[in-house]
């Protein structure tokens, strides 16, 4: 979790719970495939200095648990699991979601937060094709250049590394990232595919793994994020990053912040009535406009970071070994990227105290908590 994503979740009152299940990350030690030093990256120290917090490592399981436990008890009855969307019908005043098990649910809008292989995005495309709309996304909007073998292992397997340690290996065609938490550590092994299409040593880690998986690393930004004022996409359903910079999850969180603000404005504008399709359509477009340039640039940076770590060209290998290793340049680049981070949105309508204060002020302050 990067400071911008954490700040949004802190605003929701989840800070103490998140901190309890995560570990701060500090420096990044980079070595090559032969174990020789490549660089000592200081990015996380610069984030701490500028914004008041180190990035933190935590498992998806713990993040999901914190989010779930943050939902009011009475609202949990509206969570339905083990469902597969089979069809979405858009009507003038409602949207109906049909599931493969024969159940259906209706509501004002559908938010597709269902990942890179989004069923909601697919249904959006079908609706657009049936309506003869020019706003049609590609059937396979993401390009896959890399795949990743990820492993979660007990921290006891890497006793020489303390929680918060980050180690990367860089080299031709493959790279690893290793993040150590309090109880478990995560290893990601990135491998370049032969051609783009629409793994302490790895043997020991694999033998002692708690969880593992092999996934394709899609990249890209979908052109159209909503349909008809009733369906809207967020996170990996709308844009997919390689994991090298850790920006994908955080940008998905910031999508929700922006979308929630626009929906809140639409509800306020409706003056107590339910917002019309036209009003919601405008809100969805404003949401995409507020996020599109940022996620497009972030997607490009993530892909470039993966290409550099896997030494895709001689130039990238040279830059990785001899240019980015210069601490003064790291500091300059961190300063150059600070304005974008500082400009993150917050929930306009949720009062909270600021927990993250560094040398760079946030452009959008937290709505103030009333003093008693």
Number of C-alpha atoms within 10 A of each C-alpha: 21 21 22 24 21 24 25 22 18 21 19 15 14 17 16 10 17 22 15 11 18 21 21 20 23 21 17 21 18 23 20 18 15 9 10 10 14 20 21 17 20 19 18 21 20 21 23 20 14 22 22 17 23 25 22 21 25 23 15 9 8 15 16 11 14 18 14 13 13 14 10 9 10 7 8 12 8 8 7 7 6 6 12 14 17 16 18 23 14 20 12 11 13 15 18 18 19 18 16 11 11 10 11 14 10 14 11 19 19 21 16 21 19 16 17 21 14 17 19 24 28 19 18 29 21 17 19 17 14 9 9 10 11 8 15 17 18 12 11 11 18 21 16 17 21 25 19 22 16 22 23 23 23 19 19 13 15 16 10 9 17 13 22 21 19 23 18 22 22 28 20 18 18 22 26 27 22 22 25 26 25 17 14 19 28 25 25 23 19 28 20 21 14 9 8 11 12 11 24 12 8 13 10 12 20 17 11 15 20 14 12 16 10 13 12 17 21 24 24 21 22 21 15 18 24 25 23 19 22 26 23 27 28 23 23 24 24 29 27 29 28 28 21 20 16 14 21 22 17 18 26 20 17 24 23 20 20 23 24 19 19 21 20 16 17 20 18 13 13 13 9 8 9 15 20 18 18 12 17 25 21 17 23 27 18 15 24 23 12 15 15 18 12 14 24 16 11 20 24 15 17 21 22 17 18 24 24 24 27 24 23 17 13 11 10 18 19 13 14 22 21 12 14 17 17 14 15 11 12 17 15 11 14 18 14 10 10 17 14 10 19 18 14 20 21 25 23 17 13 12 15 17 14 15 14 18 14 14 11 16 16 21 14 13 17 21 16 12 11 8 4 3
